[in-house]
Amino acid sequence: MTGIGLPPETYAQWSKCLDLLEEGLDDAGVVSAMEHGRLGWTSGVANLFSDRISAVFNVRLQRCNDQMTRELRAGGGETTLVRALLNSRRTLALLHRVATLPAFPALLRDHLCQELKSYATRSQQALEDSAALDRSGRTASLIRNNSILRYDASDAVTGQAASTSTSTTTPHPGSNGVPGRRRNILI
């Protein structure tokens, strides 16, 4: 496993994983190791670990919020807006993977998932409220169509966005198999 070596089994190894996750330098390697790790859930470890992972989630959510705010303030139009939303969704997808690790007890998984859902709901609502000022409705449409609430969808987890996937044009029925052209209808 990249970044930390073997999957974590002791509190010290899990703590190192959480340090690396908080830094955000090798998220893929750290989460991969954590997915294969085990944790002895004793009373002393439970409180320490719960507090520690909650603190890491808070740091990562704040960083996600700061990054999205920076990207949105930079301007740049629709592309920048969609990119900011997709970057936030990828971060939330990563945290969702961590929150649902099988090594964690159900109570901790539920708590972390609820924190993510709460953050995503508040953020999405704030974005939609701010887009209400746009009379064209284009910004609101982009925000709804690229909602950060879909962080647990399969495309967000794999890091692929629908807008970056390759699309193919299907041939029209009765044609010779050549992809058809789309017609533009002007009214």
C-alpha positions in Angstrom: 0.0 0.0 0.0 1.4 3.4 -0.9 2.1 6.0 1.7 1.9 4.0 4.9 2.9 0.4 4.2 0.7 -2.3 5.7 -2.9 -2.0 6.6 -3.3 -0.5 10.1 -4.2 -2.7 13.0 -3.1 -0.9 16.1 -4.3 2.5 17.3 -0.8 3.9 16.6 -1.0 2.7 13.0 -4.5 4.1 12.6 -3.4 7.4 14.1 -0.6 7.6 11.5 -3.2 7.0 8.8 -5.4 9.7 10.2 -2.4 12.1 10.2 -1.8 11.4 6.5 -5.5 11.7 5.7 -5.6 15.0 7.5 -2.7 16.2 5.4 -4.3 15.0 2.2 -1.1 14.2 0.4 -1.8 10.6 -0.5 -5.5 10.1 -0.1 -5.8 7.1 -2.4 -3.0 5.2 -0.7 -4.1 6.0 2.8 -7.8 5.1 2.2 -6.8 1.9 0.4 -4.7 0.8 3.4 -7.5 1.8 5.8 -10.0 -0.3 3.8 -7.9 -3.4 4.5 -7.2 -2.5 8.1 -8.7 -3.8 11.4 -9.2 -2.0 14.7 -9.6 -3.6 18.1 -12.6 -1.6 19.4 -11.9 -1.4 23.2 -13.3 1.2 25.5 -10.1 3.2 25.6 -9.5 3.1 21.9 -13.2 3.9 21.1 -13.2 7.3 22.6 -9.8 8.4 21.4 -10.4 7.1 17.9 -13.9 8.6 17.6 -12.6 12.0 18.7 -9.6 11.8 16.4 -11.5 10.8 13.3 -14.2 13.4 13.9 -11.4 16.1 14.2 -9.9 14.8 10.9 -13.3 15.0 9.2 -13.9 18.5 10.5 -10.5 19.6 9.1 -11.1 18.0 5.7 -14.6 19.4 5.4 -13.4 22.9 6.3 -10.6 22.5 3.7 -13.2 21.4 1.1 -15.3 24.4 2.0 -12.4 26.8 1.7 -11.2 25.3 -1.6 -14.7 25.6 -3.1 -15.1 29.2 -1.9 -11.7 30.1 -3.4 -12.6 28.5 -6.7 -16.0 30.2 -6.9 -14.5 33.6 -6.0 -11.9 33.3 -8.7 -14.7 33.6 -11.3 -14.2 32.1 -14.7 -17.8 31.3 -15.6 -19.6 28.0 -15.9 -16.6 25.8 -16.3 -15.1 27.0 -13.1 -18.4 26.6 -11.2 -18.8 23.0 -12.4 -15.2 22.2 -11.7 -15.5 23.6 -8.1 -18.6 21.5 -7.5 -17.0 18.3 -8.9 -13.9 18.8 -6.8 -16.0 19.2 -3.7 -18.0 16.1 -4.6 -14.7 14.1 -5.0 -13.6 15.2 -1.6 -16.9 14.2 -0.1 -16.8 10.9 -1.9 -13.4 10.2 -0.4 -14.6 11.0 3.1 -17.7 8.8 2.5 -15.4 5.9 1.7 -13.6 6.5 5.0 -16.8 6.9 6.9 -18.1 3.6 5.7 -15.0 1.5 6.4 -15.9 -1.9 7.7 -13.4 -1.7 10.5 -15.5 1.0 12.2 -18.5 0.1 14.4 -21.9 0.9 12.9 -22.5 3.8 15.4 -19.3 5.6 14.2 -20.1 4.9 10.6 -23.6 6.3 11.0 -22.3 9.4 12.8 -19.6 10.2 10.2 -22.1 9.6 7.3 -24.6 11.9 9.0 -21.9 14.6 9.4 -21.1 14.3 5.7 -24.8 14.5 4.7 -25.4 17.5 6.9 -22.4 19.4 5.5 -23.4 18.5 1.9 -27.0 19.5 2.4 -26.0 22.9 4.0 -23.5 23.6 1.3 -25.9 22.7 -1.6 -28.6 24.8 -0.1 -26.3 27.8 0.3 -25.2 27.4 -3.3 -28.8 27.2 -4.6 -29.8 30.2 -2.5 -26.9 32.3 -3.9 -27.8 31.2 -7.4 -31.3 32.6 -7.0 -29.9 36.0 -7.8 -29.1 34.9 -11.4 -32.2 35.8 -13.4 -31.3 33.5 -16.3 -31.5 30.5 -14.1 -28.4 29.0 -15.7 -26.3 29.1 -12.5 -29.1 27.4 -10.5 -29.4 24.8 -13.2 -25.7 24.1 -13.2 -25.7 23.8 -9.4 -28.7 21.4 -9.4 -27.3 19.3 -12.2 -23.9 19.0 -10.6 -25.1 18.6 -7.0 -22.6 17.9 -4.3 -25.3 15.8 -2.6 -24.4 13.0 -5.1 -21.1 12.3 -3.5 -21.9 8.7 -2.8 -22.7 8.0 -6.5 -20.3 5.5 -8.3 -18.9 8.1 -10.6 -17.8 10.4 -7.8 -16.2 7.5 -5.9 -14.0 6.6 -8.9 -13.1 10.2 -9.5 -14.7 10.3 -12.9 -17.1 13.1 -13.7 -19.9 12.7 -16.2 -18.8 15.7 -18.0 -15.4 14.2 -18.7 -16.5 10.8 -19.9 -16.3 10.0 -23.5 -19.6 10.1 -25.3 -20.6 8.3 -28.4 -23.2 9.3 -30.9 -25.6 6.5 -31.6 -26.7 5.9 -35.2 -30.2 6.8 -36.1 -32.6 3.9 -36.7 -32.6 2.9 -40.3 -29.3 4.5 -41.1 -26.3 2.7 -42.5 -24.6 2.6 -39.1 -22.9 6.0 -39.4 -23.4 8.2 -36.3 -26.0 10.8 -37.0 -25.7 14.6 -36.7 -27.8 16.4 -34.2 -30.1 19.0 -35.7 -30.3 22.5 -34.4 -33.8 23.8 -34.5 -34.0 27.6 -34.6 -37.3 29.2 -33.7 
